[in-house]
Each structure stands twice: as C-alpha cells, then as structure tokens.
Amino acid sequence: MDSDWEFAPHYFTADGWRMHYVDEGTGPPVVFVHGTPTWSYLWRHLLRGLSGSHRCIAVDHLGFGLSDKPPEADYTPAAHAERLGQVLEQLDVHDVTLVVHDYGGPIGLAWALSNLARVRRIVLMNTWLWSNEGNRAVESAHRLLSGPLGRFLYTRLNFSVRVLLPNAFADRTVLTQQVSRHYRQPFSSPQERIAPWVLARELINSNGWYASLWDQRERLTPVPMLILWGTADRLIGPAQLQRWRDEFPHAEIMELGGVGHFVPEEAPGDALSRIREFLGS
C-alpha cells in the first residue's frame, strides 16, 4: 500500500478466517459498511475527515479488501451480515452512526434491525433493502452472470473491477490509475474473486432475505436518516431513491447531480460536510 492508504490494520477472526477492519479515532462511533467490489478503501476520505472527532470503524467483508478470501466460504449477504455482527459485538459499539453503500445497505441494515438499541443514526448511499423480483434489469443480469459465463467473467477476467466499477462512475477522471490499483489489488488471482461473483448471483438468489428485512422497515422509522444519492447512478437509479423517499419521509435527502454510484469517490467533500452536519444535529 502507498500513501493513499495510511490506516493501521486490525484483524478479527470469524469462522476461522481473518477479517480486516479500520478502527481510527475516538468519540461516538461511525461504522462504515461497503458493498461490491469495494472495500474499506472506499471510505478513506471520510475516515480522514471524521476520525478527529469520532471513532471510525470500516470492516472489509470476508472475500474483499484485506480480509481473507477462502474460495469455499459462504459469501451470501446474510453470511456477511452475520460476520459483521460478530466484529461489532467484539468491538462493543453503541450509539452507532451506520453508513452504508451498495450491498452494504442490506448487510449493514440487517445488523441494525437486530441491534436497534445500538443505532443512533443511519446514512444511506445508493443502496436498497427490498427484493429485486420484477426488476427486469437485475433479472437479466442475473441470467447472464449466475452461470458458467458469469463465473468466467468474474474470476478469470476480474469483470467486477475492470468493467462494472469504472462504468458506474459518472466522472471517470476520479478513477485514477492509483485508485484503480487499490481496487484491483485485492483481487489479484481468480481464486480471490469468488466473493464478488457470489454477490452478483445473490442479487436474485437472496430475494427472500431482502424481503424479510424490508418487511421490518417500520422499525427503522424512529432512527434519524440521511440519504446521500448520486443521481447519475446507472446501477441503482431514481426509482430506488423514490422508494426510500416514500417509505421514510422523515429522511433528510441530498441529491448529488452528476455523481454516479460511488458517492464517497466522486463527491467526498459534499458527503463529508453533510455527514458532519448530520452528526451534529
């Protein structure tokens, strides 16, 4: 790693494998939960900006980032949520501000629904919590990616990092060679690329689990919520934002024009300033 990643590593053993996490600063805890194919590197700007006043924790899911990547592990989102819970239980965090993005939404909010007494605030960035049944785009992608062709694309060609990730940026100038290298590096061999492929399949295969979480959504309504949304997202678009808006009318919403899927990469300054305001409210 180079100067773009200066955080001390910490490790936790879950299911016999090592999971990496960042634990920076002191104060009220802010827990960051990433999706695919990212890792805690996604949060670096927010970690730097908030760790002076808060305890910032960012966990790398098993199979991602600096965590172990055993080919035989359970990489379903429910399993990721279970392991996240193990880490946070060990760290004994309370009054948490939970910040989630992409697959981090269902994974992190599953933990929140099981630990509401520990959750102080929620920040959502371009994510979902409901079943993808009936979403034609997701169902078409699932048919393509869930079989042998999808496995080949993901494990042999590193499709998620080399194709999907850059195409999810509205402003590709942000995705410099250095940034790209940090996202490619954890997936340097086919054996290390199983987890992103599993999550591609689980967009549909875990529909029942997502639906079970969405059925509990009313339990989240007392929690202050901030939604930071890149409106130029080609993956999770305006219909998903509208669904959050309809179900959580109390949520504060900041729409970021010209910003794609990866809000912490394309609009770190806006995200940082708005989260600081939210933390102080």
KETOR-746761 format. One record per atom (N, C-alpha, C): x, y, z. Coordinates in steps of 0.2 Angstrom, whole numbers, plus 5000, padded with zeros to 4 digits. Atoms other than C-alpha are relative to their C-alpha. Example, Ala and Ser with C-alpha at 12.3 -4.5 7.8 and 13.67 -1.06 7.14 Angstrom:
! residues 2
500449945000;506249785039;500450065000;499649944999;506849955036;499650055003;
//
This chain:
! residues 281
500449945000;500050005000;500450065000;499649945001;500650184997;499650055005;500249954996;500250355005;499350014999;500749995000;498450344999;499649965005;500350054995;498150215012;500450005006;499549994994;498950265029;499749975006;500350024994;497750175041;500349935003;499850064996;498350045054;499649944999;500450055001;497749875050;499849965007;500350044995;496649775063;499749944997;500350075002;496049595062;499649975005;500550044996;494649495069;499949934996;500150075002;494449305067;499249985000;500750025001;492749255060;499949934996;500050065004;492349075055;500649974998;499350035001;494149035056;500450044996;499749965005;494649175044;500150075003;499849934998;495449345046;499650054996;500349955003;494449495043;500350075002;499749944999;495249665041;499550065002;500449944999;494549825048;500450065002;499749944998;495050005051;499650025007;500349984994;494750075069;500550075002;499649934999;495350265069;499650055004;500349944997;495050405081;499649985006;500450024994;494050415097;499450055000;500749965000;492250485101;499549954998;500650045002;490550425096;500249964993;499850045005;490750285084;499650014993;500350005007;490350295065;500349934997;499850065003;490350125056;499850004993;500149995007;490550115038;500049924997;500150065002;489949965028;500050004992;499949995007;490549945010;499649944996;500350055004;489749844995;500549964996;499550035004;490549764980;500150044994;499450044998;491849764973;500550045004;499549954996;492549894985;500249975007;499850024994;493249885002;500150065004;500049944996;493650005016;500450064997;499749945004;494750105004;499550054998;500549965002;493150174998;499850065005;500249964995;492950265014;500650055002;499449974997;494650345016;499950075001;500149934999;494150525013;499650015007;500449994995;492850515026;500349975007;499650024994;493950415038;500550065002;499549954999;495250555037;499650065003;500349944998;493950695039;499649995007;500450014994;492950615054;500449975006;499650034995;494250525064;500350055005;499849954995;494750685073;499550015005;500549994995;493150685082;499549945001;500450065000;492350515080;500549945000;499750065001;492850335082;499849974993;500250025007;492850275063;500249934999;499950085001;492650085060;499849994993;500250025007;492650015042;500349935000;499850075001;492649825040;500049984993;500050035006;493149735025;499749935001;500350065000;491949595022;500549944998;499650065002;492749415020;499950004993;500050015007;493249395002;500250074997;499949935003;493549585000;500650035003;499549964997;494949705003;500649965003;499550034997;496249655015;499849945005;500250064996;495249515023;500249944996;499850065003;495549335019;499449984994;500450015006;494749265003;500049924999;500150075001;494449075005;499549984995;500550025005;493649004990;499449965002;500550044998;492548895000;499550035005;500449964995;491749025011;499350014998;500749985002;489949075012;500050084999;500049935002;489849245003;499350034999;500749975000;487949265004;500050075004;500149944996;487449435010;499849995007;500250024994;486649355025;500649985004;499450024996;488349275030;500450065001;499649944998;489249445028;499750045005;500349964995;487949525039;500149965007;499850044994;488249385052;500750025003;499349984998;490149415052;500150075002;499949934998;489949605053;499750005007;500250004993;488949575068;500549985005;499550024995;490249475076;500650055001;499549954999;491549605073;499850065004;500349944996;490449745080;499949985007;500150034993;490049635095;500650005004;499350004997;491849615099;500250075001;499849934999;492149805097;499650035005;500549974995;490649835109;499850074998;500249935001;490049985100;499350025001;500649984998;488550085105;499950074997;500149935003;487650245099;500350014993;499650005007;488250205081;499650044995;500249985006;488050305066;500249964995;499950055005;487950175052;500050034993;499949985007;488550225035;500049944995;500050065004;488150105021;499950024993;500049995007;488350095002;499949944996;500050065004;487849974989;499849945004;500250064996;487749794996;500150015007;500049984993;488249875012;499350025003;500649984998;486449935013;499649945004;500350054997;485649765016;500449965006;499650034995;487149695025;500050045007;499949964994;487349845037;499350015004;500749994997;485449865040;499749945003;500250064996;485249685044;500250005007;499750004994;486449715058;499650055004;500449954996;485449875063;499349985002;500750034998;483749785063;500149955006;499950044995;484549665075;500350035007;499749964995;485349795086;499850075000;500249935000;484249945086;500250045006;499849964994;484649995103;500750035000;499349975001;486450025097;500150054995;499949955006;486050135082;499750065002;500249934998;485950325084;499850034993;500249975007;485850375065;500249954995;499850045006;485950295048;500150054994;499849975006;486750365032;500049954994;500150045005;486250285016;500350034993;499849975007;487150304999;499949954995;500250045006;486450224983;500049935002;500150074998;485850064990;499349985000;500750035000;484249954993;500049965006;500150044995;483449845005;499449954999;500650045002;482049754996;500249954995;499950055006;481849604984;500050034994;499949975006;482449634967;499549964995;500550035004;480949524960;499750054996;500349965004;480249604945;500450064997;499549955003;481749714942;500349974994;499850035006;482049674924;500750004998;499349995001;483749744923;500549955004;499750054996;484349644938;499949934998;500150075002;483549484932;500349984994;499650025006;484349494915;500750005002;499350014998;486049524923;500149945004;499950064996;485749384935;500049944995;500050065005;485349264920;500749994996;499450005003;486949314912;500649985004;499450014996;488149314927;500049945005;500150054995;487449174938;500349934998;499750065002;488149034927;500750004998;499350015001;489748974920;500350064996;499849945003;489949134909;500250055005;499949954995;489749244924;500649985004;499450024996;491049144934;500650014996;499449995004;492249154920;500250085000;499949935000;491949344918;500350035007;499849974993;492149374937;500749985002;499450034997;493549254941;500650014996;499450005005;494649254925;500150074998;499949945003;494349424919;499950065004;500149944995;494049524935;499550054998;500549955003;492449594927;499850055005;500349954995;491849674943;500450065001;499549954999;493349784945;500250044993;499849975006;493849814927;499550024995;500649985004;492149834919;499550045004;500649974997;490749864931;500250065004;499849944996;491649984943;500150064996;499949945004;492350104930;499350034997;500649985004;490650104921;499550035005;500549974995;489750154937;500250075003;499849934999;490750324938;499750044995;500249955004;489950474931;500650044997;499449965002;491650564931;500649955001;499550054999;492950444927;500750035001;499449974999;494350564929;500249995008;499950024993;494150524948;500349945001;499750075000;494650344944;500750004997;499350005002;496450374943;500449945000;499750065000;497750244940;500149975007;499950024994;498150244958;499449985004;500650034997;496350224964;499849944997;500250075003;496050084951;500549955003;499550054997;497649994958;499749985006;500250024994;496949994975;499349965000;500550055001;495349914969;500149944997;499850065003;496149794958;500449955005;499550034996;497549744971;499749945004;500250064996;496449634982;499749944996;500250055004;495849534968;500549984994;499550015005;497449484960;500049934997;500050075003;497049304956;499349975000;500750035000;495549204951;499749975006;500250034994;495449114967;499750065005;500249954995;495249284976;499450044998;500649965003;493749344965;499349965001;500650044999;492449224971;499450045003;500549964996;491549344983;499650044996;500449955004;491049474970;499649964996;500550045004;490349334959;499449985004;500650024996;489349264973;499550065001;500449954999;488649434976;499650024994;500449995006;488149454958;499449955000;500550055000;487149294959;499550025005;500449994994;486449344976;499550064999;500549945001;485549504969;499349974999;500750045000;484149374965;499949955005;500150064995;484549224975;499950015007;500149984993;484449314991;499350055001;500649955000;482749404987;499649985006;500450014994;481849315001;500350035006;499749964995;483149385013;499950075000;500149935000;483049555007;499250025002;500749994998;481149545008;499850005007;500150014993;481249485026;500250065004;499749944997;482249645030;499550064999;500549945002;481049765020;499449995004;500650014996;479649685030;500050045007;499849974993;480449765046;500150074999;499749935001;480749935038;499750055005;500449954996;479450025050;500450005007;499649994994;480649985064;500650055000;499549955001;481950105057;499750075000;500349935000;480750255056;500250045005;499849954995;481250325073;500750024999;499349995000;483050325068;500150064995;499949945005;483650495060;500449974995;499750035007;484150455042;500250064996;499749965005;485250545030;500149964993;499950035007;485250495011;500450044996;499649975005;486650545000;500049964994;500150045006;486250504982;500350034994;499749995007;487250504966;499549994995;500650015005;485850544953;500249984993;499850025006;486950494939;500249925000;499850074999;487050314945;499649964995;500350055005;486750184931;499849935003;500150064997;486650044943;499450005005;500549994995;485450104957;499750074999;500249935002;484350244950;499550035004;500549964996;483050364954;499449965002;500650044997;481650234956;500249985007;499850024993;482650164971;500050065005;500049954996;482850334978;499350025002;500749984998;481050374977;499749955005;500350054995;480650214986;500250015007;499849984994;481750265000;499650075003;500449944998;480850435000;499349995002;500750024999;479150365000;499949975007;500150044994;479450245014;500350045007;499749964995;480550365025;500050074999;500049935001;479850535023;500350055005;499649964996;480750595038;500750014998;499350005002;482450565030;500250074997;499749955004;483550705025;500349984994;499750025006;484050695007;500450054996;499649965004;485450764997;500249974994;499950035006;485450734979;500650034997;499449985002;487150744971;500050004992;500150005007;486950794952;500749994997;499450025004;488250724940;500549955004;499650054996;488850594953;499749934999;500350075002;488750414949;499949965007;500250054995;488650254960;500450015006;499550004994;490250284971;500050075003;500049934997;489750444981;500650015004;499449984996;491250434993;500650014995;499449995005;492450434977;499950064996;500149945005;491550564966;499850065004;500249944996;490950684980;500249995007;499850014993;491950654995;499950075005;500049934997;491950845000;499350015002;500749994999;490050854999;499749955005;500350054995;489750695008;500350015007;499749994994;490950735022;499750065004;500349944997;490250915025;499349985002;500750014998;488450845025;500049955006;500050054994;488850695037;500250045006;499849974994;489750815049;499450045003;500649964998;488150925049;499549955004;500550054998;487050765052;500349985007;499750034994;488250705066;499950055006;500149954995;488050875075;499350025001;500749984999;486150885073;499749965006;
//
